[in-house]
Amino acid sequence: MANKKSSKNHTKSRFSLNIWYAIPAFIILLGVFLYLKMIYFPGRADLNQDDFQLIVTEGDIANARNIDIQTLSSFTGDYIVSTNAIDSLARLYQKTKDEKVALSLIQMYISHNQFDEAFTLISDVYHNDIDFTIIPASTFLYVLFNSSQLSPGKYELIANILTDYKQHVRIDDETYTLYSGLLAAYQDDMERFYDAIGALSGSKQYEYLVNAIGQAGQTASSLGSDVPYYKDALSSIALLDAGYFRVAQKVAVGVRQKDDKYILPYQVLAQAALLQSRRQEATQYFDTLLRLDVNHADQYHFGQCVSYFWQQSYSNALLHCQQITDPLLLPDAHRYMLLAHYQWKNWQGMMDTFQLMLSKSSPSENDYYTFFDVVFYQPFVTDKDFSHVQKYYVSVVLPYLDRCVTVFGADSLVCKYGQAGFYLYRNELEKIHKELLYLASRYPSSYVLRVLGEYYESLDQEDKAKAYYLKAMSVKTGAVVDVSTMRSWAWNNAVNK
């Protein structure tokens, strides 16, 4: 008995290493993913952004030209963030019931893991599209199986839906087999789930999940057969990574019930909760993990930092981020610290964090854009208060300008952006008119366009000023920190390679 227990603990230790160092897109990359996908500094525009969002979304820029130029001038330049854009598109759909708007909105909901909202919208579209000509039945099933509609009280209904879709050829045989297997897994019938996955051997459309589940079985076998739920535990990771969050959670809960000291199900449950914006639930799981698995405390502290930040508990977010020492996690930990200080309007904390980023890690090109936005561009388009720049001019501002040139070169776009911002700080707008036009052609951020609007307004060229103010509101870059300024597409491509 003693030997068996020892073997079991040893296996858990080996398993833990597999989780953190061999599973792609897990906690270490999760922080990058969430940060780039979701983080923004909230807009603070005086203009009624809701009204303008509808104008921009509908592409009816002509209507916006009736806005008074002074109203346009008061716009801070902050990009209308993704959550507001989704809300605006939802209002537009309710107003128009346009099919293209519905498709775009569903894509946004799915990409943000807002499956209940996607389910409601698809149900509304289905009233006029019972044959699924607009939204494929397979898309509906993916949303259904990730929404709160997937529940024990609806097993029979969902099984009947799958049968009906197969009989009416709305889904192919492979899709029917997959979702029948997923439903079985949710019902704790893992044997039937594995049979379904086995039947999909050779499938091209579900190749990733099938291979991942097969690898889970092989890994579990290689670790020993004394703990039969190892395969289920590894399968829950595969399901989570493939985007079947609720099924992954259900499988993980089943494993946890068999062994409440086993760290893997808590890792999966924490991940799934965080990815679905259930942050209070995520903090509870990360707390448990910090007690059970001190060897990976940095990852759990980072998860806590993310969870608390999105609960607006910035002191707790800072408390956890400040405990991180892992060099792989430090850059994103610093970014969350920066955001927390920003929410508090704590300029000293922000500047200290920027300085820390420069000394403890190598800031990315995105970080330099963010720094220049914070210290130069945002103050210029708001209150022209550069007191924090003056206070940290020698210790932080000049090192960032100099390091940018050293790392990227004086002719790089990001360094030109910083140099132009430096002239804004010196109130020498007229000296960088051509530079701003160049930046507008290469990097049309809302800040650059907003500054050009001010430049032409100062020359009483109202038509040009209004044109640039309108462009500043409609482009998708230029907030202090938003999806586009952080170059999410480049980061995501790098992460996914």
HELIX and SHEET records of a PDB file:
HELIX    1   1 ALA A    2  ALA A   22  1                                  21    
HELIX    2   2 ILE A   27  MET A   38  1                                  12    
HELIX    3   3 GLN A   49  THR A   57  1                                   9    
HELIX    4   4 ILE A   61  ALA A   64  1                                   4    
HELIX    5   5 ILE A   69  SER A   73  1                                   5    
HELIX    6   6 SER A   82  THR A   96  1                                  15    
HELIX    7   7 GLU A   99  SER A  111  1                                  13    
HELIX    8   8 PHE A  115  TYR A  126  1                                  12    
HELIX    9   9 ALA A  137  ASN A  146  1                                  10    
HELIX   10  10 PRO A  152  LYS A  154  5                                   3    
HELIX   11  11 TYR A  155  GLN A  167  1                                  13    
HELIX   12  12 ASP A  173  TYR A  186  1                                  14    
HELIX   13  13 MET A  190  ALA A  199  1                                  10    
HELIX   14  14 GLU A  207  LEU A  223  1                                  17    
HELIX   15  15 TYR A  230  ASP A  241  1                                  12    
HELIX   16  16 PHE A  245  LYS A  258  1                                  14    
HELIX   17  17 ILE A  263  LEU A  275  1                                  13    
HELIX   18  18 ARG A  279  LEU A  292  1                                  14    
HELIX   19  19 VAL A  294  HIS A  296  5                                   3    
HELIX   20  20 ALA A  297  TRP A  310  1                                  14    
HELIX   21  21 TYR A  314  CYS A  321  1                                   8    
HELIX   22  22 LEU A  330  GLN A  343  1                                  14    
HELIX   23  23 TRP A  347  LYS A  360  1                                  14    
HELIX   24  24 GLU A  365  PHE A  372  1                                   8    
HELIX   25  25 ASP A  373  TYR A  377  3                                   5    
HELIX   26  26 GLN A  378  VAL A  381  1                                   4    
HELIX   27  27 SER A  387  LYS A  391  1                                   5    
HELIX   28  28 TYR A  393  VAL A  397  3                                   5    
HELIX   29  29 LEU A  398  PHE A  408  1                                  11    
HELIX   30  30 LEU A  413  TYR A  425  1                                  13    
HELIX   31  31 LEU A  429  ILE A  432  5                                   4    
HELIX   32  32 HIS A  433  ARG A  442  1                                  10    
HELIX   33  33 SER A  446  SER A  458  1                                  13    
HELIX   34  34 GLU A  462  SER A  474  1                                  13    
HELIX   35  35 SER A  488  ASN A  496  1                                   9    
END                                                                             
